[in-house]
């Protein structure tokens, strides 16, 4: 937890007068903090000198009373004592695990005795009564009251988390209905305390002003809502119906939908940092402390021992990477809410709110058919999204908004500083080895969505970047954003083909390049080279695989050596001897293929299977990869063709790179799968090759480029065959919740502040090996 900073210490007398302001209509509020005499204060401070560890929590007398056989009424002074503890928040997983284990011990006793005592319901009612005064307390700077209320919520959250893990929602609901009556009886009135608690949390999040003294309780309220919905973690299947879902989508919580979503978004946007680490809730004054500090410290250290966790109290409340626990927790809760499944008769209102909100500068009225609409500052949202893309959850939010909110998508595509958004996404893809596959996939889909827009595809080639330090393959002192995007996407395809072998990943990469291809402009020489060299790498690989399929026993050592020496980035050129071998094989193989392509391949595959020692031995990787390689080649040829057809005069570097590797491309002009798409490429190669021959031998790079630029003007455009425009649109698969709900909860499990679940209890997803 993060200790709020107290400002403007007041005298004891002033604090007492404020106490009457806190509870103007409640006479019992006067005894909330009985003022001890000096002897009593000294005694309580002495009691606190012996610190305790979390493992001692089950032996704590106040927790024993809460979970014991004795009923505690709502007006009992015990609650003030229970809530008056100073507790350095556990931050490490080991500390959180200790807290979880200690809470389980308390919960076991509470589960056994609560049906007779109703203490869980009493605890909840005391907290609810306090939340009604919370806003006024914040305005009055009532540190003690807010501190106690936070502690009450912390206890409820710890208990609730264990209850949800150990029992069904129906059993949980029943525990909140038990009252102090005969054993096993419960409230017969219509009050649903669990729903009232959830609604109270929503109101606390949306209505409590964010100050230093309320930062902790705001974070805790959001955490408690996450805990409320955490029953999904303990089910393998996606929950379609849930009591907590019903509470949020119907009844008293529903009117707060847009306000809650807006608050969570603004928490993310503002990235408010917690009060300084190590700041005490009630820092002493220089003169030894007034009544407020002495009273608070006395109760805090005396009624509960101050827990020390190997120096945890001196540690920063958040990890170095997490500068705003409130923003992090808010974003996780927002993603959980947006990805709740629709009720049978009610669409998810939180998703409706996220998909329909508008810019504060948009004065047009909302359609009457749009529920839960609100407005938010798009410029601030855009800035926050650009700055926070290092986290999975921020990337997932960006994906959600781009895909589902047309207002946000239109705004972002109209920005003149798109590099601020695109560069962090490219950096995610560039460091693919360090990212989890879901994060990479979301980043790639974001690029695919952006490339659906022709304006984006044009504008990215107009943005010139200087010194991209994180790109290490080559020094890029100056390159367009479009060329950099091409380089990174090709690198991602290459990594996927050699390492992860995810079909959907490379398909979406190719789709993004295809969407851009007609708008390629002034490609950087390295980007043009990589487009051609990557295509050539797969052309060579394709011939090699065909050779292995048709002649599995030949084992051409020279050909094998040529491919074994190719590095992952495919930049090395084959030797002259190997080129002749490839040309020879290609000629005979393509002649054979041209007869009956699929049938010949099938026969070759069957022949290869027959040569294996056992029928259950799977085909080698190269045989399984054949269709994937052919698909990649086809798409890369279409991308090259699209560029040549639509923007040949803008891309002399691409023509140069194509001419440099023309020998390999010429071998594929008769291939039955590529004949149609090779017509334009072959025409361009032939046209410019003839002009280079006319210019003589030993031409410099500058002279070749000059000839290409002159030839572009002379090439009749009507000689290039027109193909349908390459356009791909991202569409979510059916039942996307099967992917997104486990993904979101894995982010909660790994990233939520101060929340721990036993990995052995998690059913929704499998744990990473690390």
N, C-alpha and C positions, 0 to 999 in steps of 0.2 A: 504494500500500500504506500501511498505517497503522502507524507505529512503536510498538511496545509500550513501556509505561512501566516502567522498572526501579525497583523499590523495595528498600530495605534492602540497599545495597551491602555486599558481604562482602570480606574480605581475600583476597589471592591464595591463601594456604594453605588457607582454608576452601573456596574454589572448587576447588582441586585435589582435596580429599577428596571433594567432591561429584562430581567427574568420575568417580571410581571407583564412586559410587552410580549414575551414569547407565547404565553398562554393566557390571553385576556379573559377567556371564558371558562377556564378550568381551575377550580380552587386547589386541586391536589398538585398543580404544577409548582406551587411554592415549595413543596418538600422534595422536589426532584434532586436538589443538591443540599442535603442537610449540612450546615457549616460546622465542622468539627472544631473543637478547641485546640489550642496549641499542643497540649499533651497528646491528644488523639492523633494530630497530624504527625507529630514526631514518631508515634508508635507505628502508624501506617508506613511511613518512609523506612523505618527500620525493618518492617516486614518485607519490604521490597528489595532489601539488600541482597537476599539470597535468590539469585535468578534461577529460572527453571528452563528445561528444554521442552521441545514440542512433544517428545515421548512421554512427558509427565502430564499431558493434558487430560487423559482419562481419569487421573486422580484428583483433578482440580475440584474443589468442593462445590463451586458454583455450577460447573457442568454436571457434576454428580447429582445435584439437586434438580437441575433441569430435566435430566434423563431418568431420575429416580421415581419412587413410588408416591411421592408427595405432590399433590396438586398445588400450583402457584397461581394465585389470582392475578388478573391484569393490573390491579392497583398496588400490588406488593412492591415495597422498596427494593426487593431482590433484583428486579430488572435493572434498576440503575446501577446496582453493584455488578451485575453480570456484564453490562455493557461498558463498564469503566476499566478497560484494559489498554495497555500500550503494547502494540504488537508489530514488531518489524516484519514486514511482509516477506515471506519466503520467495526467493527468486530462482534458485537452482532447482533442477528436477529432483535432486535428492531431498532437498528441504520440502518441496511440494509433496513428494511421496510420503515423507514422514507425517506431514499434516493430514494427508489422506488416510493413512493407517490409524492415526489417533482419532480422526473423525469417525471412522468406521466403528471403533470400539464404543464411542459415545452413542452412536446411532443404534447399535444393537440393543443397548439398554433402553433407549428412547422408543424404539419400535415395540419392545415388549411392554413397556409401562404406559405409553401414550394413550392407548384405548381407554385406560382408566383415569389418567390424570388430565388429558387434553392439553398438556403443556406446549405442544407444538402449535396448536391453535392460539393459545394465550400469547406465546412469543410473537406470532404473526400479528395478532391484534394490537399488541403494544407497538410493534414497528409501524403498523398502518396508522395508528393514532399520531405517531411522531411525524410521519411523512406529510400529514395535513398541515403541519406547522413549519415545514422545512423551508419554504420560500421566504416566509417572514423571518425565520431564524437567520437565513443568509443575509437578508437586508439589515438585520440588527447586529450582524457579526457575532452571533452566538456560537462561539467555537465549541464550547462544551456540549451543547445540544447536538450540533452536527456531528461531532466526534462520536458521541454515544449512538446516534442513529446509524452512522456508518458501521459501527461495531455490531449493532443488532443485525444489519443486513449481511455483514460478513458471516456471522454465525448461521443465519438462515441459508445463505448460499452454500456454505460448507455442508450443512445437513441435507439440503435439497439435492446436492450433487450425488451424495451417497444413496439417498432414498431412491432417486430416479434410476440409478444403476442396479439397485437390489430388488426393486418391485415394479409391478405394472402401474400404469397411469391411474387405473381404477383404484388400486390399493393406496396409491399416493393421495388421491382425492379424498379417500375415506379418512386417512390420517389427519387431514386438515379439518375434518368435520367432527372429530371426537371432542367431547366436552367433559367437564368434571361431573360425571354422573355415575350411575352404576356401571360395573365393568362391561365393556363392549358397546355401550350406548353412544349415540352421536346426535348432533344437532338435528332437530326435526324441522327447523325453519328453512326457508328457501335460500339462505345465504350460502354462497359458494366462495369460501375463503380463499381458495387457490386462484380462482379467477380474479378476485378482488386484489390479491397480492400482485398478480401479473399486470393488471391494469394500473396499480399504484406504481410499479416500476416504470411503465411507459410514461406516466405523468411525471415521475421524478426526473426522467431523462429529458423530457421535452420542456418542462416548466421551471426547473431549478436553474438559476443563473450560474454560469461557470465562473467561479472565483477560486482563489488559492484554497480557501477553506472548504469548497465543495468539489474540488477536483477528484479527491479520493472516492467520495460517495457516488459521483457520476460514473466513474470507471466501474465501481462495484455493482451499480444498478445494471449497467450494460452486461457485465459478466454474469449477473444473476439471470438475465433474460437468455443469454446463451445457454446457461445451465438448464433453464426451463425447457429448452428445445433439444437438449442433448440426448433424449431417449432414442433418437435416430442412431446414435453411435452403437447401440446395443442390439440392433436388428440388421440382419444381413440384407434384407430386402428394403427398398425405399418405402417409407411409410406414406400411405395414401390417406389415412385417416388417423387423427390424433386429437386427444382432448386439448392439448396446448395449442394445436393448430386452430381448433374450433374457437377457443378463447380469443385468439388474435384476429380471426377473420369475421367474427360475429360479435354481437353484444357490445358492452361498454368500451372495449378496446378499439373497435372499428373506426369511430370518428377521429381517432388520433393517428390514423395511418399516414396521411401526408405530412403531418407535423413531425412524426417520428422519423420518417425517411429523410425529411429535410434536415432535421437536427443531426442525424448520423452523417449525412453528407457534409454538412458544415463542420462537424467535428473532424472529419477526414481532411477537408480543405484547409482548415486553420492550423492543423498540426500543433495544437497547444502542448507545450512542454509541461511536465509536472513541476510542482514547487521544488526548489533546490534539494538534492539528496542530503540526508542528514539533518534537515531542519526539523526541530521538534514541533509537535502540535502546539505546545505552549512554551515558547522559549523564555528563559528567565530574564528578568529585567536587571539592569546594571546595579540597582540598589538592593539586590537580594531577592526581588520578586514580591509582587503584590499578592493580594488575597486570591485572585483568580489562579495565578500560577501555582501557588502553594497548595491550594485546594485541589486543583486538577492533578498535580503530580502526586499528591498524597493518596488520592483515591486510586490513581492509575497503578502505582507501584504496590499499593497495599492490598487492594481487593483481589487483584490478580498479580502474580509474579511477572516481571518483565521477561519475556522469552528472548534468549540470545541463541543465535544459530551460528556459532563459530565466527562471530563478528559480522553477522548479516546486517545489523543495524547501521554499520558504517559503510555498507556497500551502496552503490547507486541503485535506484529502484528499477531501472530499465537497463537492458543490455546496450552496448555502445551503438548498435545499429538501430535500436528502437528509441527514437527521441521523443515520441509521443504515444504513451500507452493508451490514452483516450482515443486518439485517432485510429490506432491499430485495432482496438477492441470494437470501436464503432463500425469500422469497415467490415470486420468479420461478422458482426451481428447483421449488418445490412445485407451481406451476401447470403447469409443463412435465410433471412426473411424473404428475399427476392426469389430464392430457389425452393421455397416450400411448394409442395404440389397443390394443385387446385382442389378445392372441395368438390364433391359431386354436383352441387348446385351453386357453388360460389367460386369465381375465379380468384386467384391470389391477389388481394388488394395491394400488397407491397410491390409486386411486379407491375401492376397497373400504374402505380405511382411513379416507379422508376422509368417506365417506358413513355410517360406522357409529360413530365415536367418541362418547363420552358425557361428561357432566359429572362432575367429580370428586365432587360431592355425590350422585350417583346410585348407590345401593348395590345396585340390582337386577343380577342376573347377566347376562352377555352370552349370547345364544343360541349354542348350539354351532355353528350354521350360519354364524356371522359370523366370518370370518377377519380377522386383523390388527387386532383391536379394541384400543382403549386409551381412557384417560380424560384429560380436560384441564379446566382451570378456565374455565368458560363466562363467568363474570363478567369475567375478565381479557381473554378473547377478544372479548367484546362491546365492552368499553371501547376496545380497540385498533382494532376495526373502525369504531367511531364516529369515532375521532380521525384515521383515515388515509384517509378517502374521497376526498381530493383526488387520489389516484393511481388510474390505470386498474386496476392490478393488485390494489389493495385492494378496489375495487368488484367486480372479477371474482371474487375470493375470497368476498366476501359473497354474490354471486349463486350461486356453486357450493354454498356451505353451505346457503343457504336452499332451493335447489332440490333438493339431493340428500341432505341430512342432516336427517331428520325430528326428531332430538333437538335440534339447533340451532334449527330453525324453531319448534318448540314452545316452547323456552326464550325466544326473542326475542319471540314474540307475547305471552308472559305478562309481559314487562317492563312496569313502570309508568312508565318513562322513555323510551318509544319516540321521543319528539321528538329525543333525542340521536342516533338513527340516521336518522330520516326527514329532519330538517333538512339534513344534508350531502347527501343524495340529491336533495332539492328544489333545493338550490343548484347542483348539477351541471346539472340540467335548466334552471334559470333562466338560467345562463350558457351556454346551448347554442351560442352563436356562437363561444365560446372553446374548446369541447371537441371532440374528434374524435367521429365518428358512433358508433363502437363503444362509447365510454364512455357516451354519452347513451343508447344502446340498452340497455346493461346496467343503468343506473340506472332506466330506465323498467320493465324487466322485474322488477326488484326490487320496485317499487311494485305492479306487477300481482300478483306472488306474495303480497305482504302483504295486498292488498285482497281476496284470495280468502277471508280470514277475517272473519266477521261481528263478532267481538269487537274486532278491530283497527278496523274501520269505525265501530264505536260509540265506542270509546275516544278516537280522534283528535279527535272533536268536543268532548271534555271537557277537553282540554289547551289552556289559554289561553296564548298567547305575547304578549310585549311587545316592541314596537319592533324589527321585522325590518329591520335596516339595509340588507341587500343587495337588498331588494325596492324598486326605485326608481320604478315606475310610479305608486305612490301611497303616501303615508305611512300605515303600518299600526301605529298605536299599540297596538292590542289586537285580536287575531284568533285564532280557534281553529286548531289544527294542521290539522283537516279542511278548513276554508275556504281556508287557505293552499295546501294540496295541490291543491284544485280550481283555484285561480287559476294555479298554476304549470303544471299539466297542460294547461289550456286555452291558456295562452301557448305551450306546446311544440307543441300541435296547430297553432296559428296560424302559428308560425314554420315548421313543416314544410310546411304547405299553400302558403305564399307563397315559400319558399326551396328547401328540399331535395326536397320532393315524394316522400317515401318512404312508400309505401302501408302498409308494416308498422308504421312508427312511429306514424302517426295511428290505425291500427287498435288498437294496444295501448294508446295513450292513452285512447281512447274506451272500451276494455274495462275499464280501471281505474276510470274515472268510473262506468261502468255497474255495476260490482261494488259501489261505494260508495252508489249512488243511493238504495236503499231505506233506508239508515241515515243519510241527511243529517239533521243536527240543528242548529237555530239558525244557519243559514247567515249569514255576514257579509253586509251589504247589498251590498258590492262583489262578493263571490263570486256572490251571486244575480244581480246585474246582469250579470256577465260570462257566466254560463250562458245567460241570455236574449239578450243582445246578440250573443254569438257565433253562436247559432242564427239570429238575425235576419239577420246578415251573410250567412250561407249561403243563407237564403231569398231575399234580394234577388239574390244572385249567381246563384241558380238561375233566377229569372225572366229575368235579363239574358241568360244563356246560351241559354235557350229562345228568346228573341226573336232572338238572332243566328242560331240554327239554322233557325227557320221563316222569318224575314225577313232573309236575309243582305244584301239590297241596300237595306233601308230606312234603316239607320243613324240611328235616332232620336237626334238630337243631345242632347236634354234628358236622355234616359235614360242615354246614354253619359257625359254630364257628371256625372250623379249618382254613377255608379260610379267615375269617374276621381277624384272628390274624396274618396272614402272612403280613410282612412289604413289602414295595416297593422293597427292595433288595433281598427278598425271601430267606434270610439266615436261618430263624427259621425252626426248624424241627417239623413235625406233631407229635402229641402224639401217643402212642402205640394204643390206642383205635381207633383213627382216621385212623391210618394206616390199621387196620383190616377192618374198614368200607370201606375205599377206595378199598381194595383188593376184598371185597365182591361185591361192586358195579361194579368194573372193570370187574370181572369175568362174571357177568350176562349181563352187557351192551355190552361187546365185543362179547359175544356169540350171542346176538341179532344182533349186527352190521355185524357179519360175514355172515349173511344170505343175506341181500340186503342192503348194506351200505347206498347208496344215497337215496333209497326209504324210508328206515326207518327214516333217518334224516328228509326227507321232511314231512313224516307223523307226526313226533314229532313236527316239526315247525308249521304245520297247526293246530295241537292240541293246541299248546301254543297260537296261534293267536285266536282260538275259545274261549279260556278261558278269553281273555281280554274283558273288558266291551264294548269297541267301536272298530269297524273294522278299523278305521283310526289311531288307536294307534300304533306307531311303535314298532317293536320287542325290547325287552330289549337289553342292551349292550352285555350281555353274549351270547345271541343268535346270534347277528350280528357278534360277534367276533369268532364264532366257526371255520369258514373256515380259518381265519387268524391264530388262535392258531394251527390248524392242519398243516398249511403251515410252521409255525415256528418250530414245533416239527419235521416235516419231514426233514427240512433243518438241524436242529441241530443234528439229528440222522445221517444224511449223513456226516456231518462234523466229528463227532466222529468216524464213520465207516471209513472214508477216512484216518484219523490219525492212527487208529488201523491197517489198511491194509498196509499203506505205511511206517509208522515210529513208529511201536509199540515199538521197542527196544530202541528208543530215549526218550520215554515218560512214565517212570514208575509212575510219579505223576498222570497222567491221568488215568491209570489203577487202581491206589489206590482209586482215587475219584469215579470211576465207581463202584468198588467193595463196597465202603461204602454205595452207594445208590442202590445196586443191587435189593433190594426187589421191588422197584418201576418200574425199567426197566423190570423185569421179568413179570410183569403184562401185558405188552404191546407186548409180543412175539406173541400173537394170534390176534392182532388188524389187520383188513384187509388192512388198509392203510400203516401199518408199518412192516408187516410180513417179506417182502423181506430184508429190510435194517436192521432188528433186528437180522438176522441170525448170522452175524459176531460178533455183540455185545453180543448176548446170548452165543456164543461159547467162547468168551474171558472170560465172567463172569463165566461160568461153569468150564472152564479149571483152572483158577486161584483160584476159590473158593475151588475146590477139593484139590489143593496143600496147601492151607491155613489150611484146615481141617486136612490134614495129618501132618501138623507141630504142631498141638495142639492148646490149648486155651490160652487166655491172652497173645497175641503177642504184642510186642511193635511196634511203628510206624517204627522204623529202621529195625526191623526184618521182618515186612510185606514187606517193600520196597526191602529188600534183597531177599526175596522169589520171588517177582515179577521179579526182574532183572535176577534171575536164571531161572525162568519159561519162560521168553521171548526167551531164547536160545533154550529151549526144545520144544516150541510150533511149530508144523509143519506148515510152511507158506502156503502149498498147501491146508490146511483145510479152509483157509479164502477165501471166495468167492470174485472174482474180479468184481469190478463195474467200469463203465466208469469214467474217471478222472473228478473231479469237476472243471470246468473252466467256468468262467463268464467274459464277455467282456462288457465294457461300450459302449453304442451306443446312440448318441443323438437322441431324438425323432424327428419326422418330424416337420418342421418349428420351429426350436429351437429359432428363433428370437422372437417368441411370448413370450418366457420366458426371454431371455437375454436382449432384448432392454428395456422393462420396468424396469428390475433389474438394468441395467447400469444407466439409467436416474434417478432412485431413489437414487443411490449412488451419482450422480452429485447433485441432489437436496439437499441431506443431508450433503454432505461432501465438496462441492466446496468452495474455499476460496473467500469471497467477492461477492458472487452471491446470489441473493434472488429472488424467484418467489412467487407471491401470491398463497397460497395453493388452494384457491377457483378457480384459473384459470387452475389448473393441471387436465388434462383429462386422461393421459396415465395410471396412477395407482392411487390407493386409498391411502389416507393419513393414517398413523398409528394413533392409538387412542391417543398416547402420543404426 
